[in-house]
Amino acid sequence: MEPSQSKLQAYLVRLCAEPPFRLVSRALVKRFARSMRTQAWWDAVERPHYLMGVLRAVDQAQRQGITEICVAEFGVARGDGLFLLEKYAAAVEQETGVAVWVYGFDTGTGLPDLCGDYRDHPDFYKVGDYPSAVDAIRGRLTNRTTLIIGDVRETVEGFVTETQRVPLGFVIIDVDFYTSTRDALKVLSHPRRNVLHRVVLYFDELDLDFFHQWAGEFLAINDFNAQNAHVKIDKWHGVHKLRPFPENPKLLGMYVAHDLEAISRVALSRPPIARAT
Ligand SMILES: C[S@@+](CC[C@H](N)C(=O)[O-])C[C@H]1O[C@@H](n2cnc3c(N)ncnc32)[C@H](O)[C@@H]1O
């Protein structure tokens, strides 16, 4: 392709992504686009943030020469998110050739006991909120997906040491409490962790006025970073960049866990880059 052609194409794509054209463009993408990457970029699926996580995980796997990964949703409730995650995993696998297995974690009986103070937002959540119909959910899942029932305080250990076969690349945290988030995040810091060098994270409870740095998911992230020297969680910097819908509030929940220990061991085998682009 001529360089001028690709510049023109890039210009047209940028134009289509600008208001007011972007709404029409998205409608066309929803109707005609088959590529999962295109659909994710245009927010043309029900949960673009889930699809972005799966795609980014697969990109990281390919960078590391890995052909099989898993992704997980902590907090399943009725299964709405897990069914979509399974669907996106299957489509991305088909498109990229990287196998994507799916895990869902939940008590099955809804929110467990609260910790007893402000950290689990007792003025908002109650024991038993969001129960799951476990058999019905299992009945709708394919063999790509495993539902792990129990409190994550107990199930994460067995998952890492016994169940998990392939590296984890994307984690959705939607367990509402500080305590449950703290326990779920141990999947990333366990001494026997099996994770990609970068694990994409999506936190669902960050963008309402009653959330703050001293409770809930924010506190769990801060604790994680304070207690773990080898893995650090940070915002996904640049996640909004050049997207047609950068105002999507779900983008605020996109984070990345960087395995500093593993990254320190990397030595690139490619030749030096000749010039800056
Ligand atoms: C808001 S709901 C999840 C919604 C789901 N992600 C969706 O998109 O439809 C929160 C879920 O987290 C689960 N949960 C909270 N704390 C947990 C814990 N410690 N262990 C396992 N599940 C937990 C609850 O049972 C509840 O179903």
The ligand as an SDF file (V2000), in Angstrom:
LIG
                    3D

 27 29  0  0  0  0  0  0  0  0999 V2000
  -22.1460   -7.0760   41.7190 C   0  0  0  0  0  0  0  0  0  0  0  0
  -22.1640   -8.7920   41.8050 S   0  0  0  0  0  0  0  0  0  0  0  0
  -21.2900   -9.3000   40.3360 C   0  0  0  0  0  0  0  0  0  0  0  0
  -21.9720   -8.9270   39.0590 C   0  0  0  0  0  0  0  0  0  0  0  0
  -21.3780   -9.5720   37.8170 C   0  0  0  0  0  0  0  0  0  0  0  0
  -19.9700   -9.3410   37.6760 N   0  0  0  0  0  0  0  0  0  0  0  0
  -22.0750   -9.0690   36.5690 C   0  0  0  0  0  0  0  0  0  0  0  0
  -21.4540   -8.3140   35.8070 O   0  0  0  0  0  0  0  0  0  0  0  0
  -23.2270   -9.4230   36.3380 O   0  0  0  0  0  0  0  0  0  0  0  0
  -21.0210   -9.1430   43.1010 C   0  0  0  0  0  0  0  0  0  0  0  0
  -20.8270  -10.6250   43.3430 C   0  0  0  0  0  0  0  0  0  0  0  0
  -19.6340  -10.7940   44.1000 O   0  0  0  0  0  0  0  0  0  0  0  0
  -19.7700  -11.9680   44.8820 C   0  0  0  0  0  0  0  0  0  0  0  0
  -18.7980  -11.9330   45.9950 N   0  0  0  0  0  0  0  0  0  0  0  0
  -18.5750  -10.8990   46.8500 C   0  0  0  0  0  0  0  0  0  0  0  0
  -17.6460  -11.2390   47.7580 N   0  0  0  0  0  0  0  0  0  0  0  0
  -17.2480  -12.5080   47.4510 C   0  0  0  0  0  0  0  0  0  0  0  0
  -16.3000  -13.4010   48.0270 C   0  0  0  0  0  0  0  0  0  0  0  0
  -15.5840  -13.0670   49.1130 N   0  0  0  0  0  0  0  0  0  0  0  0
  -16.1260  -14.6060   47.4360 N   0  0  0  0  0  0  0  0  0  0  0  0
  -16.8440  -14.9490   46.3370 C   0  0  0  0  0  0  0  0  0  0  0  0
  -17.7780  -14.1450   45.7680 N   0  0  0  0  0  0  0  0  0  0  0  0
  -17.9770  -12.9320   46.3180 C   0  0  0  0  0  0  0  0  0  0  0  0
  -21.2100  -11.9280   45.3280 C   0  0  0  0  0  0  0  0  0  0  0  0
  -21.6890  -13.2250   45.6190 O   0  0  0  0  0  0  0  0  0  0  0  0
  -21.9330  -11.2850   44.1350 C   0  0  0  0  0  0  0  0  0  0  0  0
  -22.5590  -12.2510   43.3390 O   0  0  0  0  0  0  0  0  0  0  0  0
  1  2  1  0
  2  3  1  0
  2 10  1  0
  3  4  1  0
  4  5  1  0
  5  6  1  0
  5  7  1  0
  7  8  2  0
  7  9  1  0
 10 11  1  0
 11 12  1  0
 11 26  1  0
 12 13  1  0
 13 14  1  0
 13 24  1  0
 14 15  1  0
 14 23  1  0
 15 16  2  0
 16 17  1  0
 17 18  1  0
 17 23  2  0
 18 19  1  0
 18 20  2  0
 20 21  1  0
 21 22  2  0
 22 23  1  0
 24 25  1  0
 24 26  1  0
 26 27  1  0
M  CHG  2   2   1   9  -1
M  END
$$$$
